[in-house]
Amino acid sequence: MDFRIEDISEEEIDRRLSVVEPLTDSVRQLVDAVIRSEVSDERLTAAKDRIDEIVADLREQQRPGSFGTPYTKEFIGMPWGNAAVGARNAVAPPLHVRRSPGLAECEMELGAAYEGPGGCVHGGIAALLLDQLVGEAASTDGLPSFTGTLTVKYLRPTLLGALSARAEVTGREGRKTFVHATMSDADGVTVEADAIMICPKDFELPTGDALPPPADRRLDR
Ligand SMILES: CCCCCCCCCC(=O)SCCNC(=O)CCNC(=O)[C@H](O)C(C)(C)COP(=O)(O)OP(=O)(O)OC[C@H]1O[C@@H](n2cnc3c(N)ncnc32)[C@H](O)[C@@H]1OP(=O)(O)O
């Protein structure tokens, strides 16, 4: 796992987010616009050429591989490439997760980019978002957990639109954490999931005097 330390202040995190979040949001708008556009083929082709120019510009300086999750010395994570919450990832809705001990919750708006059956959320997207949320709930004690097993039950179709999700730790047993999660629309739960999260046995957090004890560690931004 990538645990590179980036020694920056919270103010610098905010400054960087203030630049990349609007950019990522524009790309999200672009994705939605491409899916739903009804302009002529000529205008679609012209749009492709303009987008290719932007891609070439951004490619002039690229990080090798993926973004990873850099951490500050205070152990604030910056998972900005993450597929569910990444501030630089237009694939992410993104989820803005509220965390308290053993609990993770969020509201989200899922549009055309997340469609599976017509007008409904793709089952894989629901699983992805709940997977993130169970990971966040299991990690509120400051130690990371991987999803070992995620069991998803689709109770009824989830219509695209305004949704909420919630994950709660229901038990701990050694390195295993059990989490129950739900996704809901205005009429109630549409998807539920149960996860067995595991803190890997060979997992080692970076060490250093600057790092607070696990229970006091800050979570991701
Ligand atoms: C604020 C931060 C928020 C971060 C949120 C991020 C959320 C993202 C969530 C994800 O997507 S995680 C990515 C998807 N998951 C993976 O890629 C995990 C891949 N699998 C592994 O890395 C290892 O198989 C795993 C860490 C899950 C377990 O490896 P270990 O070698 O540590 O397990 P070990 O064999 O020692 O077993 C320990 C216990 O866990 C149990 N176990 C192992 N694998 C399991 C499994 N897959 N499912 C359920 N239980 C499992 C095992 O039976 C045993 O139970 P007991 O202690 O009761 O004997």
PDBQT file of the ligand as one rigid body, heavy atoms in Angstrom, charges set to zero:
ROOT
HETATM    1  C1  LIG A 301     -10.561   6.569   6.560  1.00  0.00    +0.000 C 
HETATM    2  C2  LIG A 301     -10.112   5.445   5.704  1.00  0.00    +0.000 C 
HETATM    3  C3  LIG A 301     -11.269   4.886   4.935  1.00  0.00    +0.000 C 
HETATM    4  C4  LIG A 301     -10.837   3.891   3.931  1.00  0.00    +0.000 C 
HETATM    5  C5  LIG A 301     -12.031   3.333   3.254  1.00  0.00    +0.000 C 
HETATM    6  C6  LIG A 301     -11.624   2.499   2.068  1.00  0.00    +0.000 C 
HETATM    7  C7  LIG A 301     -12.720   1.573   1.736  1.00  0.00    +0.000 C 
HETATM    8  C8  LIG A 301     -12.310   0.714   0.596  1.00  0.00    +0.000 C 
HETATM    9  C9  LIG A 301     -12.755  -0.675   0.842  1.00  0.00    +0.000 C 
HETATM   10  C10 LIG A 301     -12.095  -1.561  -0.167  1.00  0.00    +0.000 C 
HETATM   11  O1  LIG A 301     -12.427  -1.540  -1.301  1.00  0.00    +0.000 OA
HETATM   12  S1  LIG A 301     -10.818  -2.572   0.357  1.00  0.00    +0.000 SA
HETATM   13  C11 LIG A 301     -10.303  -3.329  -1.175  1.00  0.00    +0.000 C 
HETATM   14  C12 LIG A 301     -10.966  -4.669  -1.408  1.00  0.00    +0.000 C 
HETATM   15  N1  LIG A 301     -10.413  -5.654  -0.490  1.00  0.00    +0.000 N 
HETATM   16  C13 LIG A 301      -9.223  -6.218  -0.716  1.00  0.00    +0.000 C 
HETATM   17  O2  LIG A 301      -8.548  -5.955  -1.671  1.00  0.00    +0.000 OA
HETATM   18  C14 LIG A 301      -8.772  -7.198   0.327  1.00  0.00    +0.000 C 
HETATM   19  C15 LIG A 301      -7.908  -8.277  -0.300  1.00  0.00    +0.000 C 
HETATM   20  N2  LIG A 301      -7.649  -9.349   0.705  1.00  0.00    +0.000 N 
HETATM   21  C16 LIG A 301      -6.646  -9.169   1.598  1.00  0.00    +0.000 C 
HETATM   22  O3  LIG A 301      -5.861  -8.253   1.586  1.00  0.00    +0.000 OA
HETATM   23  C17 LIG A 301      -6.551 -10.226   2.635  1.00  0.00    +0.000 C 
HETATM   24  O4  LIG A 301      -7.116 -11.430   2.168  1.00  0.00    +0.000 OA
HETATM   25  C18 LIG A 301      -7.261  -9.813   3.970  1.00  0.00    +0.000 C 
HETATM   26  C19 LIG A 301      -6.590  -8.556   4.525  1.00  0.00    +0.000 C 
HETATM   27  C20 LIG A 301      -8.757  -9.554   3.738  1.00  0.00    +0.000 C 
HETATM   28  C21 LIG A 301      -7.119 -10.938   4.992  1.00  0.00    +0.000 C 
HETATM   29  O5  LIG A 301      -5.774 -11.303   5.013  1.00  0.00    +0.000 OA
HETATM   30  P1  LIG A 301      -5.070 -11.763   6.365  1.00  0.00    +0.000 P 
HETATM   31  O6  LIG A 301      -3.865 -12.557   5.949  1.00  0.00    +0.000 OA
HETATM   32  O7  LIG A 301      -4.840 -10.606   7.258  1.00  0.00    +0.000 OA
HETATM   33  O8  LIG A 301      -6.180 -12.717   6.995  1.00  0.00    +0.000 OA
HETATM   34  P2  LIG A 301      -5.980 -14.063   7.772  1.00  0.00    +0.000 P 
HETATM   35  O9  LIG A 301      -5.903 -15.204   6.810  1.00  0.00    +0.000 OA
HETATM   36  O10 LIG A 301      -4.849 -13.921   8.759  1.00  0.00    +0.000 OA
HETATM   37  O11 LIG A 301      -7.377 -14.200   8.547  1.00  0.00    +0.000 OA
HETATM   38  C22 LIG A 301      -7.675 -13.345   9.663  1.00  0.00    +0.000 C 
HETATM   39  C23 LIG A 301      -9.131 -13.599  10.029  1.00  0.00    +0.000 C 
HETATM   40  O12 LIG A 301      -9.959 -13.017   8.978  1.00  0.00    +0.000 OA
HETATM   41  C24 LIG A 301     -10.749 -14.053   8.344  1.00  0.00    +0.000 C 
HETATM   42  N3  LIG A 301     -10.720 -13.767   6.915  1.00  0.00    +0.000 N 
HETATM   43  C25 LIG A 301      -9.672 -13.766   6.101  1.00  0.00    +0.000 A 
HETATM   44  N4  LIG A 301     -10.007 -13.418   4.863  1.00  0.00    +0.000 NA
HETATM   45  C26 LIG A 301     -11.339 -13.186   4.904  1.00  0.00    +0.000 A 
HETATM   46  C27 LIG A 301     -12.278 -12.806   3.940  1.00  0.00    +0.000 A 
HETATM   47  N5  LIG A 301     -11.903 -12.537   2.679  1.00  0.00    +0.000 N 
HETATM   48  N6  LIG A 301     -13.555 -12.655   4.312  1.00  0.00    +0.000 NA
HETATM   49  C28 LIG A 301     -13.940 -12.903   5.591  1.00  0.00    +0.000 A 
HETATM   50  N7  LIG A 301     -13.077 -13.276   6.566  1.00  0.00    +0.000 NA
HETATM   51  C29 LIG A 301     -11.797 -13.423   6.218  1.00  0.00    +0.000 A 
HETATM   52  C30 LIG A 301     -10.040 -15.354   8.658  1.00  0.00    +0.000 C 
HETATM   53  O13 LIG A 301     -10.946 -16.432   8.642  1.00  0.00    +0.000 OA
HETATM   54  C31 LIG A 301      -9.516 -15.070  10.057  1.00  0.00    +0.000 C 
HETATM   55  O14 LIG A 301     -10.566 -15.204  10.980  1.00  0.00    +0.000 OA
HETATM   56  P3  LIG A 301     -10.301 -15.798  12.430  1.00  0.00    +0.000 P 
HETATM   57  O15 LIG A 301      -9.377 -14.789  13.118  1.00  0.00    +0.000 OA
HETATM   58  O16 LIG A 301     -11.652 -15.887  13.060  1.00  0.00    +0.000 OA
HETATM   59  O17 LIG A 301      -9.647 -17.122  12.196  1.00  0.00    +0.000 OA
ENDROOT
TORSDOF 0
